[in-house]
């Protein structure tokens, strides 16, 4: 799913969407993507026969580098030239692998998200939208003299759901693949 599709799916989970400003919803989507990036992260790998890698378009920072036999290879990042230069030793052999964390905060709206991130980002976005949406729904009920307070979750319950989802993100933290020094 793309971020645009995630947003549409989250919006579809509400019977009535009171908090429907496109700018506000996209801001909440970016917040959900950023929270997933901070709490869980997403790691990608890139292979090359050359010991120099250009920064991938979704590059955030390097997790690790190794050779074909999964031996650790030291590296140096050059942010100005946007490259990662490996420092292979005498025992290392090509191809080389770069493991890097993806930048989800700036993810393009029409590019597929990493599959492991979609469900938690979607649930988290829904929870974020639910806070202002429920507040507006509560105000609508007050203005129309409808007593539906027992049907609506409290702000505290909605925020505890957000905290619960953040914990789930931490439980699904991306793990850097191991590399050997021998």
Buried (B, 14 or more C-beta within 10 A) or exposed (E): BBBBBBBEBBBEEBEEBBBEEEEEBBEBBBBBBBBBBEBBBBBBEBEBEEBEBEBBEBBBEBBBBBBEEEBBBEBEBEEEEEEBBBEBEEEBEEEBBBBBBBBBBEBEEEEEBBEEBBEBBBBBBBBBBBBBBBBBBBEEBEEEEEEEEEEBBEBEEBBEBBEEBBEBBEEBEBEEEEBEEE
